[in-house]
Amino acid sequence: MCGVAGYFGEGNEEILREMTETIRHRGPDDEGFFISDNVGLGFRRLSIIDLSTGHQPIFNEDKSIAIIFNGEIYNYLDLKKDLELRHKFYTATDTEVIVHLYEEYGERVFEKLNGMFAIAIWDDREKKLVLARDRLGKKPLYWARSGDTLVFGSELKALLAHSSVRREIDRLSLQKYLFYEYVPTPHSIFKDVYKLESGHYLVFDGRDIRNETFWDQRFDLYPTMSENEYIEELDARISEAVKIRLISDVPLGVFLSGGIDSSTITYYAQKNSAQKIKTFSIGFDDSSFDESAYAKLAADFLGTEHHHAKFGTAEFLDVLPKIAVGMDEPLADGSLLPTFLLSKWTREHVTVALGGDGGDELFAGYPTFQAHKLAGIYNGLPRFACRIFERGVSLLPTSYNNISFDFKLKKFLVDTDSEICHRNQIWLGAFSPEMQRELLSVRSGGSIWEDLENYLKNVKDELRENQLLYIYQKQYMRDDILVKVDRASMMNSLEVRAPLLDYTLVDFIDSIPYNMKIKGWITKYIFKKLMRDKLPKEIVYRSKKGFGIPIGKWLCSELKDLALDYLSETHIKQEGLFNYQFVKKLLDDHFSGRCDNRKYLWTLLCFEMWREKWLNG
C-alpha cells in the first residue's frame, strides 16, 4: 500500500517533495519521483510484494509511459503471462503489468484489473495525464484544477501543499457533511477540490478534462438460480476472493470482530492457508459495545492464532488529536477511533490485514433494511394508533448504550413515509434539512440531495430495494466505511484488503434477488445460510452490533470539557458558521438526559476539531 501525488502544469521538485512528504505515513519504506518539464509524479511506498525491485515510478521499455500506483492487483500474474510474450519486464511487480497493459489497451486498461487502486499514468507520447480509481472506491484519489494546472494525491493534504489549491470551505459541502456525516463523492470539504469517483478514470491533456466511467454496479449480470446454486456459487467465489488476497511477501492477518462478515473471511482464510492464520481483535470497558467474547468464540472454533487487546476510555481519547490531524476532511463516524486502535495494534504484528467490509451493503445486513419493511406496515395503521405509539416512544427514558432500543425507535419515527432512499438517509444521517435551517447562520443555495438523486438516475428502472443497495454501496460504504478503514489503517502504515469487495464477487452478489438477502425479518439470509454449517450458530445469527464507542456517555463525562470548549459561545460566534443558541440547546438537552444528541454533537465536534487543524492550524 502506498501514497501518490503529483501535478501537470505549474510545479517543481520542491513542491512535489512537499506534496509527497505529507503522505509519508502511507508509505514509510521508500520514495520515488519523476519530473519532466511541467509534469511531476511523487510516490511513497509501503513494501508488500517484490520488496527488492518495486521502486516507483515504473516505466515501459522506452520510458514514454510512467506510472505511480497505490493498491494491489490480484490478477496481475495471469495478465503478465500473456504480456511476457511481447514485453520485457525489469521488476516482479503488479505495477509494471499495468504499464504494459496500458501500452496495448490504452484507457481500457482499467477494465482488466481486479484489485484496489489509485493510479496516475503520464503518457509522454500523447502528453496526457490519466488518473483512475478502483471500482468500489477502496483507495482514495483527490484532484483539483486551477487554470492549466491539475494536481492530485491520495489524500487531500497532498494537494494542499501545492500553491494552486485554496483552503476555502465549500458551504454546500459543509451542509452535506452535517447531513451525511461525511462529504459525499465527488465533492470535498474545500471549494474546487474533488474526489475521483469509484470506477472512473480522468484524462487531462493540459487543456480539457475528460471523466469516464469504466464500471458500475449492475443487478442483472447473472441468471436466476436456485437457493442451493446461489450458496454453492457464493462458497466458491468468496473462497477464491479470500485466497488471492492471501498473497503477500510480508506478514498477514485478519481483523476478527466476531460478527459474521469478519468470521467468514477468517474461515476462508484458514481454509486456504497451510498455517494458522493470525487474527486480531480489540475490546472495550463498556459491555454494550464490547464484542470480545464473540471474537474469541470464532477464533477458538476456527483454530486461529488470536491476538486480543483491551482498551479503556483514556486510550480512545489519547488518539483523538492524532486522528483530527490525520483526517483531511471531517468524518463523524465514531468507529474511526476503535478502527484506528485496532489497526495500530494489528500493525505491531503484521503489515497486511484482511477485513469483512462490504457484507452489510451487499447482503442487506443493517437494521434499516428491516425498518423499511416495518415502515410499510406502520404507514398502514390508523392514525390514532400511530399517535399512541409515538406518544409511548416519546416517554421512553434516554439510553446512551450502543444502538439502544429507544434510540432505534426515535430514529425510526423521524421519517416513516418518505421515498425509501430519502428515508434511509434521514435515518442514517445527523442534521436534517429542517434542523440545518436552525443550525446554520448562512446556507448555500444548492441541494444536499443532489448526489443521491444523480445516483438514483443510474438505477431508475431497478426495484426500489435494489436502488437502496446501490445507494448504500455508492455513498455510505464508499464515503464512510471505506474512508474510515483506509485512513485509520494507513495512519498506522497497515494495508487492509476487503475480499467481499472483489468486483467479480460484487457483480454476482448484486445479481442475487433481494428476497434472498432479506427473507421475512432475517437480514443477510443467503449469506447466513451459506455460513450456518461453517461457523458457530451464535456468530451466524447474532444481532447486528456495529463497531461503535460510547460517545453519548463520554459527552456527559470524559468528553464534556472538550465539547464545551470547541462548542463554546466564543468559539462558535467567532467562526460565524453556526447559531450558538441552537448548539447550546443540543448540549443542554444531552447533558440533562432529555435527548440523546450524540450524533449531532459528535458531528459538530468532529468538524470543529478538523477546522482547528486545517483552517486555523
VOGU-3710 file (C-alpha; in Angstrom, 3 decimals, decimal comma):
1> mcgvagyfge> 0,000/0,000/0,000  1,325/3,402/-0,901  0,611/7,052/-1,492  0,699/9,021/-4,734  0,852/12,733/-5,515  1,674/14,902/-8,492  0,871/17,695/-10,912  0,579/18,520/-14,602  1,194/22,218/-15,143  2,850/24,503/-12,620
11> gneeilremt> 5,189/22,845/-10,158  8,758/21,901/-9,363  10,757/19,336/-7,435  10,472/21,197/-4,133  6,676/21,379/-4,355  6,451/17,718/-5,412  8,564/16,615/-2,469  6,425/18,652/-0,082  3,253/17,098/-1,504  4,676/13,596/-1,195
21> etirhrgpdd> 6,046/14,153/2,302  2,537/14,881/3,619  1,581/11,248/2,910  4,754/9,592/4,234  2,603/7,521/6,641  1,032/5,756/3,663  4,448/4,545/2,548  7,279/4,750/5,087  9,596/2,313/3,268  10,601/4,186/0,113
31> egffisdnvg> 10,023/7,258/-2,047  10,322/7,976/-5,751  9,960/10,927/-8,114  9,591/11,649/-11,801  9,890/15,209/-13,120  9,843/16,135/-16,792  9,120/19,666/-17,970  5,706/20,516/-16,458  4,888/17,053/-15,067  5,708/15,701/-11,622
41> lgfrrlsiid> 4,877/12,294/-10,116  5,663/11,561/-6,457  5,388/8,258/-4,612  5,591/6,836/-1,088  5,867/3,054/-0,720  4,747/0,510/1,859  6,532/-2,622/0,661  4,183/-5,629/0,307  5,125/-7,510/-2,883  8,535/-7,589/-4,657
51> lstghqpifn> 10,385/-5,953/-1,782  13,649/-5,506/-3,709  12,627/-4,112/-7,135  9,266/-2,435/-6,529  10,586/1,138/-6,602  8,210/3,581/-8,336  7,681/5,361/-10,688  7,857/2,443/-13,111  8,244/2,813/-16,874  7,724/0,925/-20,097
61> edksiaiifn> 10,715/-0,115/-22,229  11,352/3,243/-23,908  10,260/5,277/-20,852  7,488/7,032/-22,780  4,975/5,938/-20,134  5,423/6,436/-16,382  3,145/5,179/-13,615  2,687/5,596/-9,885  0,213/3,276/-8,234  -1,375/2,791/-4,813
71> geiynyldlk> -3,038/-0,576/-4,269  -2,880/-4,237/-5,179  -3,803/-6,010/-8,429  -4,764/-9,581/-7,593  -4,894/-10,969/-11,142  -1,564/-9,479/-12,240  0,228/-12,834/-12,602  -2,396/-14,080/-15,051  -2,197/-10,831/-17,010  1,601/-10,960/-17,005
81> kdlelrhkfy> 1,773/-14,402/-18,649  0,355/-13,010/-21,872  2,303/-9,738/-21,724  5,653/-11,515/-21,310  5,338/-12,751/-24,888  5,683/-9,157/-26,121  7,296/-7,110/-23,342  10,470/-7,195/-21,293  9,886/-6,885/-17,540  12,522/-5,475/-15,187
91> tatdtevivh> 10,510/-5,958/-11,931  8,220/-8,597/-10,450  5,552/-6,019/-9,546  1,899/-5,669/-10,432  2,678/-2,022/-11,249  4,755/-2,900/-14,307  1,943/-5,105/-15,588  -0,328/-2,036/-15,655  2,254/-0,086/-17,702  2,410/-2,700/-20,439
101> lyeeygervf> -1,351/-3,239/-20,382  -1,762/0,496/-20,938  0,584/0,296/-23,935  -1,672/-2,308/-25,503  -5,151/-1,241/-24,389  -4,837/2,444/-23,624  -7,610/3,787/-21,408  -9,380/0,400/-21,459  -6,628/-0,972/-19,203  -8,647/-0,409/-16,009
111> eklngmfaia> -11,381/-2,802/-17,114  -8,847/-5,641/-16,952  -7,618/-5,021/-13,400  -9,027/-6,896/-10,415  -7,948/-5,129/-7,282  -7,932/-1,897/-5,336  -6,111/1,020/-6,861  -5,461/4,704/-7,319  -3,346/5,118/-10,443  -1,602/8,019/-12,173
121> iwddrekklv> -0,147/7,457/-15,641  1,871/10,025/-17,586  1,695/9,291/-21,321  4,538/11,289/-22,870  3,612/10,230/-26,392  0,186/11,878/-26,186  1,138/14,403/-23,496  -1,704/13,469/-21,186  -2,182/12,537/-17,554  -4,546/9,661/-16,753
131> lardrlgkkp> -5,927/9,147/-13,225  -8,017/6,127/-12,209  -9,759/4,818/-9,093  -10,866/1,240/-8,432  -14,426/0,052/-8,946  -15,648/0,219/-5,336  -13,516/3,164/-4,196  -11,293/1,288/-1,760  -8,347/3,579/-2,495  -8,775/7,382/-2,384
141> lywarsgdtl> -7,768/9,842/-5,091  -8,278/13,613/-4,924  -7,780/16,124/-7,724  -8,099/19,844/-8,349  -7,666/22,108/-11,334  -6,521/25,718/-11,356  -6,168/27,174/-14,818  -3,832/24,958/-16,843  -2,618/23,070/-13,761  -4,058/19,841/-12,380
151> vfgselkall> -2,838/18,439/-9,066  -3,726/15,110/-7,476  -2,965/12,967/-4,459  -4,024/10,028/-2,302  -5,092/12,414/0,433  -6,330/15,978/0,444  -3,315/17,162/2,439  -1,040/16,379/-0,529  -2,994/18,818/-2,709  -2,940/21,490/-0,009
161> ahssvrreid> 0,864/21,505/-0,248  0,550/22,867/-3,805  0,226/26,645/-4,087  -2,666/26,446/-6,578  -5,084/24,836/-4,074  -7,027/27,138/-1,749  -8,309/26,250/1,720  -11,795/27,665/1,337  -14,733/25,746/2,785  -17,394/24,833/0,280
171> rlslqkylfy> -20,646/25,823/2,022  -22,730/23,186/0,262  -20,166/20,501/1,113  -20,391/21,589/4,753  -24,174/21,189/4,630  -23,779/17,751/3,096  -21,293/16,789/5,813  -23,740/17,879/8,505  -26,411/15,720/6,863  -24,454/12,621/5,812
181> eyvptphsif> -21,715/12,817/8,491  -19,195/12,714/5,625  -18,635/14,721/2,455  -20,019/12,635/-0,425  -18,040/11,970/-3,600  -17,230/13,724/-5,928  -17,049/16,708/-3,584  -14,560/17,597/-0,893  -14,860/19,986/2,027  -12,870/22,585/0,046
191> kdvyklesgh> -14,055/24,540/-2,980  -12,864/23,279/-6,374  -11,237/20,146/-4,927  -12,774/16,801/-5,827  -12,634/13,092/-5,179  -12,404/10,958/-8,297  -15,472/8,734/-8,433  -15,047/4,978/-7,975  -14,980/3,056/-11,259  -13,889/6,209/-13,098
201> ylvfdgrdir> -10,798/7,488/-14,857  -9,924/11,097/-15,620  -7,826/12,355/-18,548  -6,161/15,797/-18,664  -4,201/16,997/-21,708  -3,305/20,428/-20,351  -6,497/21,993/-21,730  -9,516/19,749/-21,292  -10,648/17,247/-18,636  -12,478/14,096/-19,575
211> netfwdqrfd> -14,084/11,986/-16,814  -15,160/8,500/-17,909  -16,871/5,519/-16,249  -15,312/2,077/-16,724  -17,524/0,124/-14,273  -20,738/0,451/-12,313  -22,905/-1,799/-10,175  -25,399/-3,968/-12,059  -28,198/-6,143/-10,697  -28,825/-8,275/-13,771
221> lyptmseney> -25,483/-9,748/-14,841  -26,251/-13,316/-13,768  -29,263/-15,536/-14,483  -31,613/-16,579/-11,691  -30,538/-19,704/-9,789  -31,982/-21,913/-7,100  -31,139/-21,200/-3,478  -28,684/-24,102/-3,308  -26,992/-22,997/-6,534  -26,526/-19,494/-5,141
231> ieeldarise> -24,981/-20,964/-1,979  -22,597/-23,199/-3,926  -21,516/-20,326/-6,153  -21,066/-17,979/-3,178  -18,923/-20,569/-1,450  -16,588/-20,875/-4,428  -16,421/-17,168/-5,158  -15,784/-15,994/-1,591  -13,139/-18,699/-1,160  -11,334/-17,523/-4,300
241> avkirlisdv> -11,616/-13,844/-3,355  -10,002/-14,553/0,015  -7,376/-16,904/-1,441  -5,935/-14,381/-3,902  -5,724/-11,776/-1,131  -3,523/-14,021/0,993  -0,595/-13,402/-1,407  1,983/-11,249/0,377  5,731/-11,076/0,916  5,202/-9,670/4,427
251> plgvflsggi> 3,268/-10,959/7,494  -0,530/-11,045/7,073  -3,517/-11,398/9,403  -7,293/-10,906/9,632  -9,441/-8,426/11,565  -11,843/-10,561/13,629  -14,676/-8,783/15,444  -16,851/-11,846/15,989  -19,508/-10,738/13,520  -20,494/-12,882/10,561
261> dsstityyaq> -18,532/-10,826/7,978  -15,116/-10,933/9,620  -15,686/-14,512/10,841  -16,470/-15,572/7,276  -13,259/-14,018/5,976  -11,357/-15,787/8,756  -12,999/-19,118/7,893  -11,977/-18,928/4,238  -8,516/-17,571/5,068  -7,863/-20,518/7,384
271> knsaqkiktf> -9,309/-22,905/4,806  -6,878/-21,618/2,158  -3,812/-21,465/4,397  -1,421/-24,231/5,333  -0,526/-22,364/8,521  -2,522/-20,904/11,398  -3,971/-17,559/10,399  -3,244/-14,658/12,750  -6,424/-12,878/13,870  -6,773/-9,570/15,703
281> sigfddssfd> -9,499/-8,002/17,820  -9,886/-5,320/20,462  -12,315/-4,927/23,357  -13,752/-2,066/25,416  -14,602/-1,457/29,047  -18,259/-0,731/28,172  -20,072/-4,077/27,854  -22,751/-2,759/25,468  -20,024/-2,016/22,916  -17,682/-4,947/23,590
291> esayaklaad> -17,601/-7,955/21,235  -14,574/-9,723/22,729  -16,423/-12,882/23,679  -17,671/-13,422/20,112  -14,238/-12,785/18,612  -12,740/-15,372/20,965  -15,530/-17,834/20,173  -14,850/-17,523/16,438  -11,075/-17,727/16,885  -11,297/-20,828/19,081
301> flgtehhhak> -13,749/-22,507/16,713  -11,588/-21,822/13,655  -8,295/-22,542/15,403  -6,531/-19,259/14,609  -3,561/-17,654/16,333  -5,623/-14,975/18,051  -4,322/-11,664/19,382  -6,577/-9,527/21,552  -6,138/-6,189/23,290  -8,485/-4,300/25,586
311> fgtaefldvl> -8,679/-0,514/25,699  -10,229/1,923/28,134  -11,593/5,407/27,653  -8,174/7,016/28,161  -6,668/5,225/25,165  -9,505/6,334/22,915  -9,284/9,950/23,984  -5,497/9,908/23,562  -5,774/9,145/19,848  -8,356/11,872/19,128
321> pkiavgmdep> -5,739/14,592/18,403  -3,801/12,336/16,019  -6,951/11,401/14,151  -8,001/15,061/13,884  -4,625/15,796/12,293  -4,723/12,735/10,033  -8,233/13,280/8,651  -8,156/15,774/5,794  -11,935/16,047/5,836  -14,346/15,885/8,760
331> ladgsllptf> -15,815/12,411/9,290  -18,323/11,863/12,104  -18,137/8,069/12,260  -17,251/7,274/15,869  -15,981/3,823/14,886  -12,970/5,582/13,354  -11,409/5,561/16,842  -11,599/1,795/17,501  -10,606/1,131/13,869  -7,505/3,248/14,434
341> llskwtrehv> -6,628/1,391/17,647  -7,289/-1,981/16,005  -5,014/-1,013/13,108  -2,305/0,216/15,473  -2,479/-2,997/17,497  -2,502/-5,185/14,392  0,459/-3,337/12,832  2,617/-4,406/15,748  2,371/-7,962/14,381  1,650/-7,835/10,624
351> tvalggdggd> 1,793/-5,445/7,658  -1,344/-6,641/5,840  -4,801/-7,428/7,243  -7,973/-8,773/5,652  -11,308/-7,269/6,737  -15,003/-8,016/6,310  -16,080/-4,670/4,852  -18,964/-4,729/2,389  -21,073/-7,544/3,823  -23,870/-5,328/5,137
361> elfagyptfq> -24,124/-3,213/1,991  -24,118/-6,239/-0,324  -26,391/-8,597/1,645  -28,797/-6,028/3,229  -27,396/-6,519/6,719  -28,239/-3,280/8,505  -31,296/-2,943/10,799  -32,514/-0,197/8,460  -33,458/-2,857/5,909  -35,837/-4,381/8,450
371> ahklagiyng> -37,031/-0,912/9,448  -38,101/-0,137/5,877  -40,339/-3,216/5,925  -41,709/-2,100/9,280  -42,365/1,397/7,892  -44,617/-0,116/5,249  -46,674/-1,802/7,963  -46,669/1,257/10,206  -47,900/3,531/7,437  -50,923/1,258/7,016
381> lprfacrife> -52,054/1,668/10,626  -54,904/4,004/11,632  -53,643/7,486/12,509  -54,858/7,222/16,137  -52,787/4,064/16,636  -49,699/5,826/15,296  -50,250/8,741/17,685  -50,495/6,388/20,669  -47,288/4,639/19,591  -45,450/7,940/19,054
391> rgvsllptsy> -46,544/9,141/22,486  -45,275/5,947/24,086  -41,899/6,237/22,358  -41,525/9,855/23,472  -41,851/8,722/27,104  -39,035/6,178/26,862  -36,033/7,145/29,007  -32,883/8,126/27,123  -30,195/5,441/26,965  -26,646/6,030/25,760
401> nnisfdfklk> -25,974/2,324/25,111  -24,917/1,078/21,689  -27,882/1,245/19,245  -30,263/1,197/22,216  -33,969/0,352/21,908  -35,139/3,920/22,465  -32,525/5,258/20,015  -33,777/2,980/17,222  -37,459/3,759/17,823  -36,919/7,502/17,987
411> kflvdtdsei> -34,837/7,441/14,814  -37,500/5,351/13,096  -40,200/7,909/13,867  -38,183/10,805/12,446  -39,341/9,735/8,982  -41,596/6,808/8,091  -43,345/7,929/4,918  -40,696/9,380/2,564  -39,373/7,553/-0,503  -37,179/4,646/0,660
421> chrnqiwlga> -33,745/6,054/-0,245  -34,510/9,512/1,157  -35,976/7,997/4,326  -32,908/5,809/4,709  -30,559/8,782/4,662  -32,707/10,670/7,167  -32,357/7,662/9,475  -28,606/7,345/8,948  -27,634/10,994/8,989  -27,332/13,768/11,519
431> fspemqrell> -28,732/17,229/10,752  -31,808/17,091/8,534  -32,540/19,981/6,147  -35,071/21,303/8,690  -32,541/21,251/11,526  -29,934/22,963/9,357  -32,241/25,950/8,987  -31,883/26,450/12,745  -28,224/25,471/12,956  -26,583/27,380/10,119
441> svrsggsiwe> -26,003/31,111/10,069  -25,660/31,114/6,282  -26,735/28,387/3,857  -25,797/27,802/0,237  -28,424/27,655/-2,480  -27,642/24,077/-3,508  -29,358/20,815/-2,606  -27,918/18,293/-0,164  -29,903/15,629/-2,045  -28,302/16,203/-5,454
451> dlenylknvk> -25,751/13,372/-5,279  -28,279/10,798/-4,123  -30,690/11,928/-6,850  -27,998/11,612/-9,516  -27,185/8,062/-8,420  -30,854/7,089/-8,493  -31,000/8,083/-12,163  -28,485/5,307/-12,888  -30,837/2,654/-11,465  -34,212/4,245/-12,165
461> delrenqlly> -35,562/1,001/-13,677  -34,479/-1,217/-10,766  -36,599/-2,424/-7,853  -36,614/0,170/-5,112  -34,861/-2,306/-2,779  -32,002/-2,651/-5,277  -31,914/1,116/-5,573  -31,373/1,213/-1,817  -28,492/-1,290/-2,036  -26,983/0,790/-4,845
471> iyqkqymrdd> -27,133/3,963/-2,750  -25,578/2,172/0,234  -22,680/0,987/-1,924  -22,224/4,330/-3,683  -22,443/6,558/-0,626  -22,284/5,130/2,902  -19,922/2,257/2,080  -17,557/4,198/-0,166  -17,560/7,595/1,548  -17,789/6,493/5,180
481> ilvkvdrasm> -16,837/2,850/5,772  -14,004/2,590/3,249  -12,649/6,053/4,054  -12,623/5,213/7,754  -10,730/1,964/7,187  -8,297/3,485/4,701  -7,343/6,462/6,871  -7,212/4,553/10,167  -5,071/1,775/8,693  -2,771/3,993/6,638
491> mnslevrapl> -2,108/6,304/9,592  -0,531/3,177/11,040  1,098/2,035/7,753  -1,120/-1,049/7,596  -2,620/-2,369/4,369  -6,216/-3,630/4,651  -7,794/-5,813/1,961  -11,535/-6,409/1,535  -12,271/-9,799/-0,108  -16,048/-9,277/-0,128
501> ldytlvdfid> -15,464/-6,272/-2,381  -13,783/-8,237/-5,143  -15,678/-6,762/-8,074  -16,451/-10,137/-9,643  -17,983/-11,192/-6,333  -19,894/-7,900/-6,080  -21,286/-8,431/-9,585  -22,556/-11,850/-8,535  -23,989/-10,818/-5,152  -25,755/-7,786/-6,635
511> sipynmkikg> -27,472/-10,155/-9,084  -28,915/-12,299/-6,290  -32,620/-11,462/-5,838  -33,357/-9,117/-2,949  -35,755/-11,598/-1,347  -32,794/-13,931/-0,810  -30,866/-11,197/1,007  -33,620/-10,338/3,447  -36,266/-13,007/3,952  -39,039/-12,219/6,356
521> witkyifkkl> -37,177/-10,369/9,102  -33,877/-12,241/8,578  -31,187/-9,998/7,123  -28,312/-11,499/5,091  -30,448/-14,598/4,613  -28,461/-16,296/1,828  -25,132/-15,361/3,450  -26,210/-16,830/6,789  -27,461/-19,954/5,029  -24,010/-20,349/3,470
531> mrdklpkeiv> -22,187/-19,996/6,790  -24,551/-21,766/9,204  -22,587/-25,046/8,998  -19,187/-23,347/8,872  -19,363/-21,094/11,935  -20,968/-21,296/15,402  -24,692/-20,503/15,320  -24,074/-17,782/17,935  -21,911/-15,973/15,355  -24,110/-16,516/12,314
541> yrskkgfgip> -27,423/-15,500/13,872  -26,382/-12,878/16,410  -27,906/-9,400/16,191  -26,057/-6,654/14,345  -23,897/-4,738/16,821  -21,572/-2,434/14,916  -18,065/-1,283/15,801  -19,022/1,675/17,984  -17,891/3,585/21,040  -19,993/5,096/23,882
551> igkwlcselk> -19,943/8,656/22,564  -23,243/9,514/24,236  -21,880/8,639/27,693  -18,481/10,236/27,058  -20,085/13,530/26,072  -21,560/13,646/29,565  -18,262/12,773/31,233  -14,769/12,456/29,727  -15,578/14,403/26,552  -17,706/17,071/28,207
561> dlaldylset> -14,946/19,644/28,700  -13,703/19,138/25,154  -17,211/19,601/23,766  -17,836/22,699/25,874  -14,541/24,161/24,678  -14,984/23,563/20,945  -18,703/24,392/21,042  -18,397/27,403/23,347  -20,196/30,654/22,623  -16,924/32,456/21,912
571> hikqeglfny> -15,718/29,751/19,540  -18,988/29,360/17,651  -19,677/33,079/17,247  -16,103/33,802/16,202  -16,204/31,422/13,240  -19,664/32,607/12,171  -20,975/29,325/10,748  -23,457/28,126/13,362  -26,236/29,549/15,517  -24,910/29,277/19,068
581> qfvkkllddh> -28,327/29,219/20,763  -29,257/26,109/18,789  -25,914/24,447/19,620  -26,371/25,316/23,296  -29,797/23,688/23,325  -28,310/20,492/21,858  -25,696/20,469/24,615  -28,132/21,236/27,443  -30,651/18,619/26,323  -27,978/15,949/26,059
591> fsgrcdnrky> -26,324/16,708/29,396  -29,694/16,698/31,161  -30,725/13,384/29,596  -33,769/14,903/27,888  -32,462/13,821/24,471  -29,734/11,639/23,059  -27,973/14,199/20,866  -24,786/12,186/20,378  -24,974/12,208/16,564  -25,462/15,963/16,350
601> lwtllcfemw> -22,836/16,878/18,931  -20,252/14,410/17,614  -20,804/15,687/14,066  -20,194/19,255/15,232  -17,259/18,315/17,443  -15,510/16,407/14,634  -15,944/19,379/12,330  -14,567/21,828/14,887  -11,521/19,649/15,630  -10,898/19,329/11,902
611> rekwlng> -11,353/23,045/11,333  -8,874/23,977/14,060  -6,177/21,885/12,370  -6,778/22,602/8,691  -8,032/26,184/8,764  -6,621/27,629/11,993  -3,555/25,404/12,478
//
